[in-house]
């Protein structure tokens, strides 16, 4: 079977492959790309394929960024998008939105605030931080700007 492309399409199309992190490119809560995946990413880059990360995390782990060398990164479930080094979009809470969110008291809920400058967590007394918080060098929520 022969496929004929419309004449107005370029002969070569730009390619982009976007990867989720947890449970897709890396194991859940992982920080490293496995060697076989790293080799596949290198082959894709060598072919001129653009690579992107799309994740719910607020920032991809540094080892993943070093291996992947992404052309674009969407974090916070698309709330912050970088194309190259340029900030394309960033969703922010207004003061009123933040006050309304913090006013909801949910039993057992924990507030985690991601800013461009860091990670802030409201840990109740006696509760140990999770390993990912320690790796991210979190600070108390009271210190947030």
DSSP file (Angstrom, degrees, kcal/mol; ACC not computed):
  #  RESIDUE AA STRUCTURE BP1 BP2  ACC     N-H-->O    O-->H-N    N-H-->O    O-->H-N    TCO  KAPPA ALPHA  PHI   PSI    X-CA   Y-CA   Z-CA
    1    1 A X              0   0    0      0, 0.0     2,-0.4     0, 0.0     0, 0.0   0.000 360.0 360.0 360.0 132.5    0.0    0.0    0.0
    2    2 A X        -     0   0    0      2,-0.0     2,-0.5     0, 0.0     0, 0.0  -0.879 360.0-152.7-105.2 132.9    1.4    3.4   -0.9
    3    3 A X        -     0   0    0     -2,-0.4     2,-0.5     2,-0.0     0, 0.0  -0.914   6.7-159.3-105.6 127.8    0.5    6.5    1.2
    4    4 A X        -     0   0    0     -2,-0.5     2,-0.2     0, 0.0     3,-0.1  -0.928   8.9-146.8-108.8 123.2    0.5    9.8   -0.6
    5    5 A X        -     0   0    0     -2,-0.5     6,-0.0     1,-0.1    -2,-0.0  -0.596  31.5 -95.3 -84.8 147.6    0.9   12.9    1.5
    6    6 A X    >   -     0   0    0     -2,-0.2     3,-1.6     1,-0.1    -1,-0.1  -0.303  34.4-119.3 -57.6 147.0   -0.8   16.2    0.6
    7    7 A X  T 3  S+     0   0    0      1,-0.3    -1,-0.1    -3,-0.1     4,-0.1   0.734 108.1  63.7 -64.2 -23.9    1.5   18.4   -1.4
    8    8 A X  T 3  S+     0   0    0      2,-0.1     2,-0.3     0, 0.0    -1,-0.3   0.521  83.9  92.7 -83.1  -2.8    1.3   21.2    1.2
    9    9 A X  S <  S-     0   0    0     -3,-1.6     4,-0.1     1,-0.1    -4,-0.1  -0.694  84.1-111.1 -87.7 141.4    3.0   19.1    3.9
   10   10 A X        -     0   0    0     -2,-0.3    -1,-0.1     1,-0.1     3,-0.1  -0.295  22.4-120.0 -64.9 157.1    6.8   19.4    4.4
   11   11 A X  S    S+     0   0    0      1,-0.2     2,-0.5    -4,-0.1    -1,-0.1   0.900 103.1  37.3 -65.7 -41.0    8.8   16.3    3.5
   12   12 A X  S    S-     0   0    0      3,-0.0     2,-0.4     0, 0.0    -1,-0.2  -0.950  78.4-154.2-114.8 132.5   10.1   16.0    7.0
   13   13 A X        -     0   0    0     -2,-0.5     2,-0.1    -3,-0.1    -4,-0.0  -0.800  27.1-105.9-101.7 143.7    7.9   16.8   10.0
   14   14 A X        -     0   0    0     -2,-0.4     2,-0.4    35,-0.1    35,-0.1  -0.467  38.9-144.7 -65.0 140.1    9.3   18.0   13.3
   15   15 A X        -     0   0    0     33,-0.4    35,-2.5    -2,-0.1     2,-0.4  -0.877  19.5-179.6-111.9 141.1    9.1   15.2   15.8
   16   16 A X  E     -a   50   0A   0     -2,-0.4     2,-0.5    33,-0.2    35,-0.2  -0.996   7.2-170.6-137.9 131.7    8.3   15.5   19.5
   17   17 A X  E     -a   51   0A   0     33,-2.6    35,-2.2    -2,-0.4     2,-0.4  -0.991  10.0-163.3-122.2 124.5    8.1   12.7   22.1
   18   18 A X  E     -a   52   0A   0     -2,-0.5     2,-0.4    33,-0.2    35,-0.2  -0.877   5.0-161.6-109.8 138.6    6.8   13.6   25.5
   19   19 A X  E     -a   53   0A   0     33,-2.6    35,-2.5    -2,-0.4     2,-0.1  -0.965  13.4-142.9-125.4 132.8    7.3   11.4   28.6
   20   20 A X      > -     0   0    0     -2,-0.4     5,-1.2    33,-0.2    35,-0.2  -0.475  19.7-146.0 -74.3 160.8    5.6   11.2   31.9
   21   21 A X  T >>> +     0   0    0     33,-0.4     3,-2.4     3,-0.2     5,-2.2   0.884  68.9  67.6 -95.5 -75.1    8.0   10.4   34.8
   22   22 A X  B 345S-e   26   0B   0      1,-0.3     6,-0.2     2,-0.2     5,-0.2  -0.271 123.0  -6.2 -63.0 116.6    6.6    8.3   37.6
   23   23 A X  T 345S+     0   0    0      3,-2.3    -1,-0.3    -2,-0.2     4,-0.2   0.470 135.2  58.6  82.3   2.0    5.8    4.8   36.4
   24   24 A X  T <45S+     0   0    0     -3,-2.4    -3,-0.2     2,-0.7    -2,-0.2   0.590 120.0   7.8-123.0 -77.2    6.6    5.6   32.8
   25   25 A X  T  <<S+     0   0    0     -5,-1.2     9,-0.5    -4,-0.6     2,-0.3   0.846 139.4  15.8 -78.6 -34.7   10.2    6.9   32.2
   26   26 A X  B   <S-e   22   0B   0     -5,-2.2    -3,-2.3     7,-0.1    -2,-0.7  -0.903  95.9 -87.2-132.5 160.8   11.3    6.2   35.7
   27   27 A X    >   -     0   0    0      5,-0.4     3,-2.8    -2,-0.3    -3,-0.1  -0.273  65.9 -72.9 -63.3 156.6    9.9    4.1   38.6
   28   28 A X  T 3  S+     0   0    0      1,-0.3    -1,-0.2    -6,-0.2     3,-0.1  -0.265 122.6   3.0 -50.9 132.6    7.4    5.7   40.9
   29   29 A X  T 3  S+     0   0    0      1,-0.2    -1,-0.3    -3,-0.1    -2,-0.1   0.606 104.1 145.0  62.2  14.0    9.2    8.2   43.2
   30   30 A X    <   -     0   0    0     -3,-2.8    31,-0.2     1,-0.1    -1,-0.2  -0.222  41.4-164.8 -77.4 170.7   12.4    7.4   41.3
   31   31 A X        +     0   0    0      1,-0.1    33,-0.4    -3,-0.1     2,-0.4   0.406  64.1  68.3-131.1  -6.4   15.2    9.8   40.5
   32   32 A X        -     0   0    0     31,-0.1     2,-0.5    -5,-0.1    -5,-0.4  -0.922  69.1-131.3-125.7 143.8   17.2    7.9   37.8
   33   33 A X        -     0   0    0     -2,-0.4    -7,-0.1    30,-0.1    -8,-0.0  -0.795  37.2-114.9 -87.3 131.2   16.6    6.8   34.2
   34   34 A X     >  -     0   0    0     -9,-0.5     4,-2.5    -2,-0.5     3,-0.4  -0.318  27.0-111.0 -64.2 150.0   17.5    3.2   33.7
   35   35 A X  H  > S+     0   0    0      1,-0.2     4,-2.3     2,-0.2     5,-0.2   0.856 116.3  51.0 -54.0 -41.3   20.5    2.6   31.3
   36   36 A X  H  > S+     0   0    0      1,-0.2     4,-1.8     2,-0.2    -1,-0.2   0.892 112.4  46.6 -66.6 -36.8   18.4    1.1   28.5
   37   37 A X  H  > S+     0   0    0     -3,-0.4     4,-2.5     2,-0.2    -2,-0.2   0.887 110.3  53.6 -69.0 -38.4   15.9    4.0   28.6
   38   38 A X  H  X S+     0   0    0     -4,-2.5     4,-2.2     1,-0.2    -2,-0.2   0.902 108.9  49.5 -61.9 -40.8   18.9    6.5   28.6
   39   39 A X  H  X S+     0   0    0     -4,-2.3     4,-2.1    -5,-0.2    -1,-0.2   0.895 110.2  50.4 -65.0 -39.9   20.3    4.8   25.5
   40   40 A X  H  X S+     0   0    0     -4,-1.8     4,-2.3     2,-0.2    -2,-0.2   0.909 110.0  50.1 -65.0 -41.5   16.9    5.0   23.8
   41   41 A X  H  X S+     0   0    0     -4,-2.5     4,-2.5     1,-0.2    -2,-0.2   0.904 109.4  51.5 -62.9 -40.9   16.6    8.7   24.6
   42   42 A X  H  X S+     0   0    0     -4,-2.2     4,-2.3     1,-0.2    -1,-0.2   0.899 109.6  50.0 -63.2 -40.5   20.1    9.3   23.2
   43   43 A X  H  X S+     0   0    0     -4,-2.1     4,-1.4     2,-0.2    -2,-0.2   0.914 110.1  50.4 -64.2 -42.0   19.2    7.5   20.0
   44   44 A X  H  <>S+     0   0    0     -4,-2.3     5,-2.4     1,-0.2     3,-0.4   0.933 110.9  48.5 -61.2 -45.6   16.0    9.6   19.7
   45   45 A X  H ><5S+     0   0    0     -4,-2.5     3,-1.9     1,-0.2    -1,-0.2   0.912 107.6  55.4 -60.6 -42.2   18.0   12.8   20.2
   46   46 A X  H 3<5S+     0   0    0     -4,-2.3    -1,-0.2     1,-0.3    -2,-0.2   0.800 104.9  53.8 -62.3 -28.2   20.6   11.7   17.6
   47   47 A X  T 3<5S-     0   0    0     -4,-1.4    -1,-0.3    -3,-0.4    -2,-0.2   0.473 124.3-105.7 -83.2  -2.4   17.7   11.3   15.1
   48   48 A X  T < 5 +     0   0    0     -3,-1.9   -33,-0.4     1,-0.3     2,-0.3   0.594  66.6 154.1  89.9  11.2   16.6   14.9   15.8
   49   49 A X      < -     0   0    0     -5,-2.4    -1,-0.3    -6,-0.2     2,-0.3  -0.582  42.2-130.1 -75.1 131.9   13.6   14.0   17.8
   50   50 A X  E     -a   16   0A   0    -35,-2.5   -33,-2.6    -2,-0.3     2,-0.4  -0.618  23.9-150.3 -77.8 140.7   12.6   16.8   20.3
   51   51 A X  E     -a   17   0A   0     -2,-0.3    20,-3.3    18,-0.3    21,-1.1  -0.912  15.7-179.3-118.5 142.8   12.1   15.4   23.8
   52   52 A X  E     -ab  18  72A   0    -35,-2.2   -33,-2.6    -2,-0.4     2,-0.4  -0.975  18.9-141.8-138.8 152.5    9.8   16.7   26.5
   53   53 A X  E     -ab  19  73A   0     19,-1.9    21,-3.3    -2,-0.3     2,-0.4  -0.946  14.2-175.7-111.5 134.8    8.9   15.9   30.1
   54   54 A X  E     + b   0  74A   0    -35,-2.5   -33,-0.4    -2,-0.4     2,-0.3  -0.981  23.1 151.1-129.8 119.4    5.3   16.1   31.3
   55   55 A X        -     0   0    0     19,-2.6    22,-1.9    -2,-0.4    23,-0.6  -0.970  55.2-131.4-148.3 157.4    4.8   15.4   35.1
   56   56 A X  S    S+     0   0    0     -2,-0.3    19,-0.1    20,-0.3    -1,-0.1   0.619  82.2 101.4 -80.6 -15.5    2.8   16.1   38.1
   57   57 A X  S    S-     0   0    0      1,-0.1    19,-3.0    19,-0.1    20,-0.3  -0.237  80.0-127.8 -64.6 159.3    6.0   16.8   40.0
   58   58 A X  S    S+     0   0    0      1,-0.3     2,-0.3    17,-0.2    -1,-0.1   0.727  92.2   5.5 -82.3 -20.2    7.0   20.4   40.6
   59   59 A X  S    S-     0   0    0     15,-0.1    -1,-0.3    16,-0.0     2,-0.1  -0.942  78.2-116.9-157.9 138.8   10.5   19.7   39.2
   60   60 A X        -     0   0    0     -2,-0.3   -29,-0.1    -3,-0.2     5,-0.0  -0.454  46.3 -93.2 -72.2 150.4   12.1   16.7   37.5
   61   61 A X    >>  -     0   0    0    -31,-0.2     4,-2.0     1,-0.1     3,-0.7  -0.349  32.3-120.1 -61.6 143.5   15.0   15.1   39.3
   62   62 A X  H 3> S+     0   0    0      1,-0.2     4,-2.5     2,-0.2     5,-0.2   0.876 111.8  56.6 -54.0 -43.2   18.4   16.5   38.1
   63   63 A X  H 3> S+     0   0    0      1,-0.2     4,-1.9     2,-0.2    -1,-0.2   0.873 107.4  49.6 -59.7 -34.2   19.7   13.1   37.0
   64   64 A X  H <> S+     0   0    0     -3,-0.7     4,-2.9   -33,-0.4     5,-0.3   0.923 110.7  49.4 -68.4 -43.6   16.7   12.8   34.7
   65   65 A X  H  X S+     0   0    0     -4,-2.0     4,-2.5     1,-0.2     5,-0.2   0.898 110.4  51.1 -61.4 -41.0   17.3   16.3   33.2
   66   66 A X  H  < S+     0   0    0     -4,-2.5    -1,-0.2    -5,-0.2    -2,-0.2   0.908 116.2  40.1 -64.2 -41.7   21.0   15.4   32.6
   67   67 A X  H  < S+     0   0    0     -4,-1.9    -2,-0.2    -5,-0.2    -1,-0.2   0.916 123.8  37.0 -73.4 -43.9   20.2   12.2   30.8
   68   68 A X  H  < S-     0   0    0     -4,-2.9    -3,-0.2    -5,-0.2    -2,-0.2   0.840  77.8-160.5 -82.1 -34.1   17.2   13.4   28.8
   69   69 A X     <  -     0   0    0     -4,-2.5   -18,-0.3    -5,-0.3    -3,-0.1   0.966  26.9-150.7  48.2  60.4   18.2   17.0   28.0
   70   70 A X        -     0   0    0     -5,-0.2   -18,-0.2     1,-0.1    -1,-0.1  -0.240  23.1-149.2 -68.3 148.4   14.6   17.9   27.3
   71   71 A X  S    S+     0   0    0    -20,-3.3    13,-2.6     1,-0.2     2,-0.3   0.699  87.6  15.0 -82.0 -23.2   13.5   20.6   24.9
   72   72 A X  E     -bC  52  83A   0    -21,-1.1   -19,-1.9    11,-0.3     2,-0.4  -0.991  64.5-161.7-150.3 150.5   10.5   21.4   27.0
   73   73 A X  E     -bC  53  82A   0      9,-2.6     9,-3.0    -2,-0.3     2,-0.6  -0.980   1.2-169.9-138.6 123.7    9.3   20.6   30.5
   74   74 A X  E     +bC  54  81A   0    -21,-3.3   -19,-2.6    -2,-0.4     7,-0.2  -0.965  19.3 173.5-112.1 117.9    5.7   20.7   31.8
   75   75 A X  E >>> + C   0  80A   0      5,-2.8     5,-1.7    -2,-0.6     3,-0.8  -0.610  52.9  41.3-115.5 176.8    5.5   20.4   35.6
   76   76 A X  G >45S-     0   0    0    -19,-3.0     3,-1.3     1,-0.3   -20,-0.3   0.892 134.1 -59.7  50.4  44.1    2.7   20.7   38.1
   77   77 A X  G 345S-     0   0    0    -22,-1.9    -1,-0.3   -20,-0.3   -21,-0.2   0.869 111.1 -40.0  53.4  40.6    0.4   18.8   35.7
   78   78 A X  G <45S+     0   0    0     -3,-0.8    -1,-0.3   -23,-0.6    -2,-0.2   0.448 110.8 119.4  91.0   1.5    0.9   21.6   33.1
   79   79 A X  T <<5S+     0   0    0     -3,-1.3    12,-3.5    -4,-0.8     2,-0.4   0.706  80.6  32.6 -72.3 -19.1    0.8   24.4   35.6
   80   80 A X  E   <S-CD  75  90A   0     -5,-1.7    -5,-2.8    10,-0.3     2,-0.5  -0.975  72.3-174.2-140.4 123.8    4.4   25.5   34.7
   81   81 A X  E     -CD  74  89A   0      8,-2.8     7,-3.1    -2,-0.4     8,-1.3  -0.971   4.5-172.2-126.9 122.9    5.8   25.1   31.2
   82   82 A X  E     -CD  73  87A   0     -9,-3.0    -9,-2.6    -2,-0.5     2,-0.6  -0.935   6.4-165.2-108.5 132.6    9.4   25.7   30.1
   83   83 A X  E >  S-CD  72  86A   0      3,-2.7     3,-1.9    -2,-0.5     2,-0.4  -0.961  75.3 -40.5-115.0 111.6   10.3   25.6   26.5
   84   84 A X  T 3  S-     0   0    0    -13,-2.6   -11,-0.1    -2,-0.6   -14,-0.0  -0.604 123.7 -32.9  64.7-127.5   14.1   25.5   26.4
   85   85 A X  T 3  S+     0   0    0     -2,-0.4     2,-0.4    -3,-0.1    -1,-0.3   0.411 118.1 103.7 -99.0  -0.9   15.1   27.9   29.2
   86   86 A X  E <  S-D   83   0A   0     -3,-1.9    -3,-2.7     1,-0.0     2,-0.7  -0.696  73.0-127.9 -92.0 131.2   12.1   30.2   28.6
   87   87 A X  E     +D   82   0A   0     -2,-0.4    -5,-0.2    -5,-0.2     3,-0.1  -0.658  27.7 179.1 -74.6 116.0    9.1   30.2   30.9
   88   88 A X  E     -     0   0A   0     -7,-3.1     2,-0.3    -2,-0.7    -1,-0.2   0.892  64.0 -12.8 -85.7 -45.4    6.1   29.8   28.6
   89   89 A X  E     -D   81   0A   0     -8,-1.3    -8,-2.8     2,-0.0    -1,-0.3  -0.990  53.6-172.4-156.0 152.2    3.4   29.7   31.2
   90   90 A X  E     -D   80   0A   0     -2,-0.3     2,-0.3   -10,-0.2   -10,-0.3  -0.894  17.6-143.1-151.2 118.0    3.0   29.5   35.0
   91   91 A X        -     0   0    0    -12,-3.5     2,-0.4    -2,-0.3   -12,-0.0  -0.638  25.7-174.6 -79.8 134.6   -0.3   29.1   36.9
   92   92 A X        -     0   0    0     -2,-0.3     2,-0.3     0, 0.0    -2,-0.0  -0.975  25.1-119.7-132.3 145.9   -0.3   31.0   40.1
   93   93 A X        -     0   0    0     -2,-0.4     2,-0.1     4,-0.1     3,-0.0  -0.626  26.6-133.6 -76.0 137.9   -2.7   31.3   43.0
   94   94 A X     >  -     0   0    0     -2,-0.3     4,-2.5     1,-0.1     5,-0.2  -0.443  32.6-102.4 -76.2 167.5   -4.0   34.8   43.7
   95   95 A X  H  > S+     0   0    0      1,-0.2     4,-2.4     2,-0.2     5,-0.2   0.903 126.1  50.3 -58.2 -40.0   -3.9   35.7   47.4
   96   96 A X  H  > S+     0   0    0      2,-0.2     4,-2.4     1,-0.2    -1,-0.2   0.902 109.9  49.7 -66.6 -40.8   -7.7   35.1   47.5
   97   97 A X  H  > S+     0   0    0      2,-0.2     4,-2.4     1,-0.2    -2,-0.2   0.922 112.2  48.0 -62.2 -43.8   -7.3   31.6   45.9
   98   98 A X  H  X S+     0   0    0     -4,-2.5     4,-2.7     2,-0.2     5,-0.2   0.918 111.4  49.5 -65.0 -43.9   -4.6   30.7   48.4
   99   99 A X  H  X S+     0   0    0     -4,-2.4     4,-1.4    -5,-0.2    -1,-0.2   0.914 112.0  48.9 -61.3 -42.8   -6.6   31.8   51.4
  100  100 A X  H  X S+     0   0    0     -4,-2.4     4,-0.6     2,-0.2    -2,-0.2   0.901 112.8  47.8 -64.2 -40.8   -9.6   29.9   50.2
  101  101 A X  H >< S+     0   0    0     -4,-2.4     3,-1.1     1,-0.2    -2,-0.2   0.932 113.0  46.8 -65.2 -46.3   -7.5   26.8   49.6
  102  102 A X  H 3< S+     0   0    0     -4,-2.7    -1,-0.2     1,-0.2    -2,-0.2   0.724 101.5  67.6 -70.1 -20.4   -5.8   27.0   53.0
  103  103 A X  H 3< S+     0   0    0     -4,-1.4     2,-0.6    -5,-0.2    -1,-0.2   0.715  78.7  93.3 -72.6 -20.3   -9.2   27.6   54.7
  104  104 A X    <<  -     0   0    0     -3,-1.1     2,-0.8    -4,-0.6    -4,-0.0  -0.634  65.4-158.3 -75.9 120.4  -10.3   24.0   53.9
  105  105 A X        +     0   0    0     -2,-0.6     2,-0.5     3,-0.0    -2,-0.1  -0.881  13.7 179.1-104.5 109.9   -9.5   21.9   56.9
  106  106 A X    >   -     0   0    0     -2,-0.8     3,-2.4     3,-0.0    -2,-0.0  -0.943  34.8-111.7-112.0 125.2   -9.3   18.2   55.8
  107  107 A X  T 3  S+     0   0    0     -2,-0.5     3,-0.1     1,-0.3    -2,-0.0  -0.305 101.3   5.3 -55.6 128.3   -8.4   15.7   58.5
  108  108 A X  T 3  S+     0   0    0      1,-0.3    -1,-0.3    -2,-0.0     2,-0.1   0.418  96.4 138.0  79.4  -1.9   -5.0   14.2   57.7
  109  109 A X    <   -     0   0    0     -3,-2.4     2,-0.4     1,-0.0    -1,-0.3  -0.450  38.2-154.8 -77.3 151.0   -4.3   16.6   54.8
  110  110 A X        -     0   0    0     -2,-0.1     2,-0.5    -3,-0.1    13,-0.1  -0.980  11.7-131.6-125.8 138.6   -0.9   18.2   54.5
  111  111 A X        -     0   0    0     11,-0.4    11,-2.2    -2,-0.4     2,-0.5  -0.792  23.1-177.9 -91.4 127.1   -0.1   21.4   52.7
  112  112 A X  E     -F  121   0C   0     -2,-0.5     2,-0.5     9,-0.2     9,-0.2  -0.990   7.5-164.4-124.6 120.9    2.8   21.3   50.2
  113  113 A X  E     -F  120   0C   0      7,-3.4     7,-2.7    -2,-0.5     2,-0.5  -0.921   2.8-163.2-112.4 123.4    3.6   24.6   48.5
  114  114 A X  E     +F  119   0C   0     -2,-0.5     2,-0.3     5,-0.2     5,-0.2  -0.909  16.7 168.4-104.0 126.3    5.8   24.7   45.4
  115  115 A X  E >   -F  118   0C   0      3,-2.8     3,-0.6    -2,-0.5    -2,-0.0  -0.803  51.7-102.1-125.2 172.5    7.3   28.0   44.5
  116  116 A X  T 3  S+     0   0    0     -2,-0.3     3,-0.1     1,-0.2    -1,-0.0   0.756 123.2  47.0 -64.0 -22.0   10.0   29.0   42.0
  117  117 A X  T 3  S-     0   0    0      1,-0.2     2,-0.3     0, 0.0    -1,-0.2   0.565 122.0 -51.5 -99.2 -10.2   12.3   29.3   44.9
  118  118 A X  E <   -F  115   0C   0     -3,-0.6    -3,-2.8     2,-0.0     2,-0.4  -0.997  56.0 -68.3 166.7-171.8   11.6   26.1   46.8
  119  119 A X  E     -F  114   0C   0     -2,-0.3    20,-2.4    17,-0.3     2,-0.4  -0.959  35.2-169.1-118.9 128.7    9.4   23.6   48.5
  120  120 A X  E     -Fg 113 139C   0     -7,-2.7    -7,-3.4    -2,-0.4     2,-0.4  -0.976   5.0-173.0-124.1 133.2    7.5   24.4   51.7
  121  121 A X  E     -Fg 112 140C   0     18,-2.5    20,-1.3    -2,-0.4     2,-1.1  -0.980  23.0-142.2-131.9 137.3    5.7   21.7   53.8
  122  122 A X        -     0   0    0    -11,-2.2     2,-0.5    -2,-0.4   -11,-0.4  -0.786  30.0-179.0 -96.6  90.5    3.4   22.0   56.8
  123  123 A X        -     0   0    0     -2,-1.1     3,-0.1   -13,-0.1     6,-0.1  -0.805  24.7-127.7 -93.9 126.3    4.4   19.0   58.8
  124  124 A X    >   -     0   0    0     -2,-0.5     3,-2.0     1,-0.1    -1,-0.0  -0.340  44.5 -80.2 -64.6 153.2    2.6   18.4   62.1
  125  125 A X  T 3  S+     0   0    0      1,-0.3    -1,-0.1     3,-0.0     3,-0.1  -0.282 118.1  19.0 -54.9 136.0    4.8   18.0   65.2
  126  126 A X  T 3  S+     0   0    0      1,-0.3     2,-0.5    -3,-0.1    -1,-0.3   0.342  92.8 122.0  85.6  -6.2    6.2   14.5   65.5
  127  127 A X    <   -     0   0    0     -3,-2.0    -1,-0.3     1,-0.0     2,-0.2  -0.797  58.4-135.5 -93.1 126.6    5.6   13.6   61.8
  128  128 A X        -     0   0    0     -2,-0.5    -4,-0.1    -3,-0.1     2,-0.1  -0.566  23.1-110.9 -79.7 140.2    8.7   12.6   59.9
  129  129 A X        -     0   0    0     -2,-0.2     2,-0.1     1,-0.1    -1,-0.1  -0.379  33.0-110.7 -67.8 149.2    9.3   14.0   56.5
  130  130 A X    >>  -     0   0    0      1,-0.1     4,-1.7    -2,-0.1     3,-1.0  -0.437  31.6-106.7 -74.7 155.2    9.0   11.7   53.5
  131  131 A X  H 3> S+     0   0    0      1,-0.3     4,-2.6     2,-0.2     5,-0.2   0.852 119.2  56.4 -53.7 -38.8   12.3   10.9   51.7
  132  132 A X  H 3> S+     0   0    0      1,-0.2     4,-1.5     2,-0.2    -1,-0.3   0.837 105.3  52.8 -64.9 -30.5   11.3   13.0   48.7
  133  133 A X  H <4>S+     0   0    0     -3,-1.0     5,-1.8     2,-0.2     4,-0.3   0.917 109.7  47.6 -68.2 -42.5   10.9   16.0   51.0
  134  134 A X  H ><5S+     0   0    0     -4,-1.7     3,-1.6     1,-0.2    -2,-0.2   0.927 110.1  52.2 -64.3 -44.7   14.4   15.5   52.4
  135  135 A X  H 3<5S+     0   0    0     -4,-2.6    -1,-0.2     1,-0.3    -2,-0.2   0.856 110.7  48.9 -58.2 -34.9   15.9   15.2   49.0
  136  136 A X  T 3<5S-     0   0    0     -4,-1.5   -17,-0.3    -5,-0.2    -1,-0.3   0.443 109.1-126.8 -86.1   0.0   14.2   18.4   48.0
  137  137 A X  T < 5 -     0   0    0     -3,-1.6   -18,-0.3    -4,-0.3    -3,-0.2   0.951  37.1-160.2  52.7  55.9   15.5   20.2   51.1
  138  138 A X      < -     0   0    0     -5,-1.8     2,-0.3   -20,-0.1   -18,-0.2  -0.146   6.2-148.3 -64.0 159.9   12.0   21.4   52.0
  139  139 A X  E     -g  120   0C   0    -20,-2.4   -18,-2.5     1,-0.0     5,-0.1  -0.862  31.9 -81.4-124.6 162.1   11.4   24.2   54.4
  140  140 A X  E >   -g  121   0C   0     -2,-0.3     3,-1.9   -20,-0.2     4,-0.2  -0.320  35.9-123.0 -62.9 145.5    8.6   24.9   56.9
  141  141 A X  G >  S+     0   0    0    -20,-1.3     3,-2.0     1,-0.3   -19,-0.1   0.839 110.2  67.3 -58.0 -33.4    5.4   26.3   55.4
  142  142 A X  G 3  S+     0   0    0      1,-0.3    -1,-0.3   -21,-0.2    -2,-0.1   0.722  95.5  57.1 -61.4 -20.3    5.7   29.3   57.8
  143  143 A X  G <  S+     0   0    0     -3,-1.9    -1,-0.3     2,-0.0    -2,-0.2   0.475  80.9 117.2 -88.9  -2.3    8.8   30.4   55.9
  144  144 A X    <         0   0    0     -3,-2.0    -3,-0.0    -4,-0.2   -25,-0.0  -0.339 360.0 360.0 -67.8 146.1    7.0   30.6   52.5
  145  145 A X              0   0    0     -2,-0.0    -1,-0.1     0, 0.0    -3,-0.1   0.509 360.0 360.0 -68.0 360.0    6.9   34.0   50.9
